[in-house]
Amino acid sequence: MTEKTRVAVLYGGRSGEHEVSLRSAASVIRHLDRDRFEVIPVSIDKAGRWQRHDLRRITQTSDESLAIPPESPEVRLAQGTGGRAAVVALDGEPARAEIDVVFPVLHGPLCEDGTLQGLLELTETAYVGSGVMASAVGMDKDVTKRLAGLAGIPIAPYRAFTRRAYERGAISLDDIAATLTLPVFVKPCNMGSSVGIHKVKEWKDLPAALADAFRYDVKVLVEQGIDAREVEVAVLDGDPPFVSVASELNPQPHHDFYSYAAKYLDPEGASVDLPANITPAQMERVRVLALQAFEALECSGMARVDFFLDRQTGDFYLNEINTLPGFTSISMYPQMMEASGVPYPELLTRLVELALERHRTRRGLKRDFEG
């Protein structure tokens, strides 16, 4: 009997998207193929503690969100043998568990921004998703837009600045009003799931929106609002990469935009057209742009690429790219893949296989110089 691949599903994290991660991880753990994979649940709580959990306890409940039992043993990640990693309990119990790959199901800062990926690289651990650079760039909306612009991908006008620059007066509200027109969107540069985002319809409301956005990041952007439809595309790495059909999000009238509440708290916060109700030419165009963005940022594994479709001109503008998109039961990345012929369990299997293949390739690179 072939030995199963041991997958550590890592979830939680110290970000404003902690609760989203718990929901995503519940879906991933329940859909990983048990005939092929042995699942080891590991969480990071809001204080930064890593804990290993009893899989049987998780599978016996039908909760859509994983709890983090405080009594679970605290662990650390260490190098294993033969290219594997290991989860080691700090108190020595339970025994050391060697793992083949980490499946990070985390969102937000200190999770998908390259910091976790750097730790996994240092321990020579195989992991699902993009590497350090693409993760860091994809998390920073400002840098994403800069690289996208260099690659010829259309972006909406915006201003980005740090809290320090704003507080010392290097950026004034008059400067912003002179270059952008209402409405504008205020966003933390390094945050996802619409946390800290505000739609500003009057300039007098901009300071309060900036103050809230600066609660989540030291850099924010103010982006030109567009009378637009929101269209998303899922990309799965491979040779060549697989690009899904696009979907369209339609926030309900009682939500001004696709906010955190509309995404996760209100079951009727938005309706989805899957595939998106766009022309064949628009479908082809947005799928090409999604792949261009994926490759421009040098992503690997997966990404969900979000666009604005201008209602007036029909032009697409890159909104953002998510290198660790949501995996909840209602998340769009797995839904788009399912609609494109890749069922959820198969998607998870392919992501794990891609991670192991990438790890083997990187381990085969020379690390010393022989003159």
N, C-alpha and C positions, 0 to 999 in steps of 0.2 A: 504494500500500500504506500503510495506516494505521501511523503510528509507534507502536511499543510503549511502554507505560508503564514507566518505569525505577523499579524497586523495590529499595531498599537494605534487605536483611535484616540486622538488627543483633542480635548475640547475644553470649553470654559474660557479662561483667559482674563487678563486684567484690562479690559476695555469696556466702553459703553455698549458693546454688542455682545456682552457675556451671555445674556438670556437667549439671544438668537442662536448662538453657538450650541447651547444645550438642546435646542429644538432640532438643529441640523444634525447633531451627533446621534440623537435618538433614531433618526431615520437611517443614517449611514450604518449604525450598528445592527439594526434590524434587517437591513437589506443586503449586507455582505454575504456572499455565498459561503455557507458553513461547510460545504463539501470541499472547498478549496482553501478556506482561510480559518485560522484560529484567531479570534478577536480578543484583544487585551484592552479594556477601557482605562484610560488615564485622563484625569482632569487637572486643570490649573484653576485654583479658586481665585477670588478677587484679591486675596492677600499675596498671591504668587506661589502658594504651596502646590506641589505636584502630588497627586494621590492616585493609587491604583485601586480599581473597584472590582467587585465580584460580578462577573458577567451573568451568572445565574439570577442574581437579584434584579438585574436590569431587564432580562428577558421575561421575567415573571410578571412584570407590570406592563400595562398598555399605555402608560403616560407618554404624551407627545413631547415632553421636556424632561431631560435627565436631572435628577437631583444630585447633589454632591454630598454624600454622607460624611460628616466630620470625623467619624471613627475609622474611615478607610485609611490604610497605611500610607504614610508619606514616602515618596520615592524620588529618585533622581535618574537622569539618563546618563548612561556610560557607554564606552566603546565595548563591543562584544568581540567575537572571534570570527575570522573569515569574512569580513565585510558586514557582519551583523552589528546591531546595537544591543543594549541591555537595559532593562528597567530594574533598578536595584532599590530595595527597601532600605530606608535609613536605619531602621532598628534591626535589620537582618531577617525579618519575617514579613511576608512569605519569601520563599527562596527567590534568588535572582532569576529573571525571565529574559532569555535572549529573544530578540525580535528581528524580523527581516525588513520591515518597513514601517514608517510612521505615516498615518493618514491624519494630517492636521485638519480639524473641522473647527477652525477658529476664525474670527472676524475682527477687524479693527486693529488699532495700534498695539504693538508688542505681540502681535499674532500673525498678521499677514503682511507686515511692512518690512520684512527682511530680517528682523531681530531674531525671531524663532528659527528662521531658515539658516541664519548664521550659526546658531547653536547646533543645529542638526548637521551642518557641514563640519563643524569642529569635532564632533563625535563620529564623523564619517558614517552618518546614518542615511539610509535611503528614505526618501519622503515624497509624498504626493504633492504636485504643484510646482509653481515656478521657483527659481532660485533666488538668491539674495538680491541681485540687482533688479530683476523684473518685479519682484515683490515690493521692493522699496519704491521703485518708480511708479508702479501701478497704484500704490496706496496714496501717493502724493498727486492730487489732482492738478496742481500747477505744473509739476515736472512732466506728468503724462501729456498735458496739452502742449507743452513746449516740444517734446519729441514727436508727438503726432503732427504738429505743424511743420516740423522739418521733413517729415515723411510725406507731406502733401495731403494729409487727412484734414478735412475742414473742421474748424473749432469756432465756437461763438466768441465774440469779444469779451474780455474779462480783465480784472485787475486783481493781482495777488500781492499780499504784503504781510509782514510780521507784526506781532503785537508791539514789539519794541519800536518799529518804525511808525506805527500808528500813534503810539502814546507820546512820542517825541515830536509829532506834528509833521513828519516827512510825507505823510499821506493825509490829505484833508478830505472832508466830505465834499467840498466844492470841486476838488480834482476828480473825484469819482463821478459826480453829477455832470461834469463837463465832458466826460468820455463815454458814459453809458446813459441809457434812457430807461425810464420806469416801464414795467416792473423789472427788478433785479433779484437775483437769488444770492443769498449769503451762505457760504459753506465753509466748514473747517476743511483744510486741505487734506488732512490725514484722518479721515473718519468715513465710515460707510453706513449703510442702512438708513440713510437720511437723518442721522442723529445730528442735532445742532443746525439743521438747515432751515432757513426762513425765506419766504417770498415777501419782498418789500414792495409795496405799492405806492408809498409816500415817503419822500426823503426824510421826513421827521422821524420815521420808524427805523432808519438805518442804524443809528448808534446802539439802540437796544439789541438789534439783530447781531451786530458785530460783537457786542459784549457777551451775548450767549454763545456765539460761535467760538470766541476766544476761551471759553470755559473748557473746550474740548481739544484745542490745538493752539500752537503758538503762531501759526500762519493760517490765514483765511483767504478766500477769494470771493470777489463780488462779480457775478457773471450776468451778462446781458440776458434778460428774460426774452424768450422767443415764443410766439404763438405756435406751439409745436405739439406734435404727437410724440409719445415716448415709445421707442422701438428698441428691442433687445435681441442679441444674437449670441448663441453659445458656440464656443470653439473648443474642440477636443484635439489635443496634440496627436501627432502621428506623421507618417510619411506617405502621402501628404496629410496635413491636418484635416479634420472633419469639421465642417461648418454647418450648423443647424439651420432650419428655417427660422425666420424671425418671428417674434411675438410682439404684440402691442398691448401696453398697459393703459387702461382707461379709468383714472381715478373718478370716484363718484362725486357728484356735485357738492356734497357736504365736506369733501376734502379738496383744498385748493390745489394740491399737487400730491405726488406719490410719496407721502410722508412716512415716518416710522409707524405712526398709528395706522395708516392705511395699509401698510405692508404686513404688520404683525399683530396688531391689536383688534382691528375691525375686520371680521370675516367677510363683510360686504364693502370693504374699503375701496376695492377696485375690481373691475372686470377685466378679463384678458381675452384678446383675440389671438388664437394660436391655430394656424398661422396668422400673421398680421394681415389685415385687410388693406393691402397695398398692391400696386400693379406689379406684374412680373418683372418689369425693368427696375422698379424700385427694390424689389426683393433681391434681385441679382446685385444691384449696386450696394446695398447695405451689407450683404454677405461678403462681398469683395472688400469693403472698407473694414469689416470686423477682422478678417484675416490679415489685412495690412497692419492694423493696430496690434494684433497679437504678435506679429513678426517684428514690427518696429520696436516694441518693448522687449523683444527676445523672451517672450513667455514660454513656459513649458507646462505640460500637464493639461491645464484647462484655463478658461477665462470666460466670463460673461462680459460682452461689450455692449455698452448702452449708448444709444443715439437719440438726438432730437430730430424729428422730421418737420421742417418748417411748413406750416399749412398753406402759406401764401406762395412760396417759391418752389416747394417740393424738394429742397436741398436737405441733405443730411449733415448733422454736426455731431462730432464725438462728444458725449457727455463724460463718461468715465469707463474704466476697465476694472473688473473685479477678478483678481487672480485666485481668490478663494471664495467663490460665490456661495450663497445660501444653499443648503441641502435639505431644508424642511420639506414636509409633504406638499407644501404649496409653492415652493421656490421655483423660479422660472428656469434656472439652468437645467435641472433634471427633467422638467416638463418639456422644454424645447428639444432636448435630446430624445426623449421618449417619442415626441411627435415626429422626429426625423428618423426613427427606426432603431434607436439605441435604448432599450429598456433600462430601468434604474439599476438592477443587479449587474447587468452586463457593463453598464457605464462604470460602476465601482470597480469591477474586475479589470477593465481596461486601464483605469487610472492607476491601480496598483501595479499592473504589468509595466506601464510606462515609467513609473517611478523606479522599479527595479532595473529596467533596461538602461535608464539614464545613469543610475548608480554604477552599474557595471561598466558603462562607457567611461565615466569619470575616474573610476578606480584604475582603469587601464592606462590613463595618461601618465607620462613620465613626470616625476617630481624632483629629479635631480639632473644636473647637467654634467655630461661627459664630453669634455673638449676633444 
